[in-house]
Amino acid sequence: MTKKINLLQIDYSSPQPIYMQLITQIKSAILQGEWLAGEAIPTERDLAKSLGISRGTVRKALQELITEGLIIQAQGSGTFIAPKLVPSLLTLQSFNEIAKTQDYQPQHHVLTNITRVPTAIEAQVLGIALTQDICEIVRVQSINQVVVSLQKAVLSLPDSCINMADQTSLYQYLDAIGYTVAYATQSFRGAVADDYLASHLHVAIGTPLLFVIRKGFTQQNVAIEYTYSWYINDYCDFTIELKTDTAHFH
């Protein structure tokens, strides 16, 4: 913890309020990777004592960082650097692959694993009959023990529902049993947490969420996956680089 605190430099002669300096310094440490996602941050008491400032000032700075989603408080466990998933918009990746690429540890908890008949929309998307059995798997997804999303995957497998363990990657499992998802389409919408989502994502009812719809296809262009995912906005950042078409200016 001492090493973390030593990265913070407060200028007591600056006209900028000390709590704002502390916010800026902690943000810089997080963005530069000096304070890593999932790591505990020093306590209010340690920060105040080491920096020679009041605990009230520290508390005000930390509360602002919590509001911005950069740090999180876990009841009885302390305050931690919030994780931030940055999925690629150009590459098909599973949740596990995205997390591990950023040196996070992914976790899954299966809520539902059932066989049922599809809804009309599911049957249309998957190109199957309304009487054909499908597999529905609902999972809470976490990184470094922090819940970041809830996923509902509907699979048009010809056999009964697959036996998904809590820590199994969906795409790796499908690949292992001969149903490789070769490509997919995704769409994005805004959503808000209802009672069900709020209870499993540990957020307040009405919290804004990122809603992602994915349709996965085999190499033979057969749709086998129709997935809904609800992400907590603070923990996920979909980005894509856009370039100007220079020919447009000639």
Secondary structure, DSSP 8 states (H G I E B T S, - for coil): -HHHHHT----TTSSS-HHHHHHHHHHHHHHTTSS-TT-B---HHHHHHHHT--HHHHHHHHHHHHHTTSEEEETTTEEEE---B--BSSS---HHHHHHHTT--EEEEEEEEEEE---HHHHHHHT--TTS-EEEEEEEEEETTEEEEEEEEEE--SSS-----TT--HHHHHHHTT----EEEEEEEEEE--HHHHHHHT--TT-EEEEEEEEEE-TTS-EEEEEEEEEEGGGB--B------GGGG-
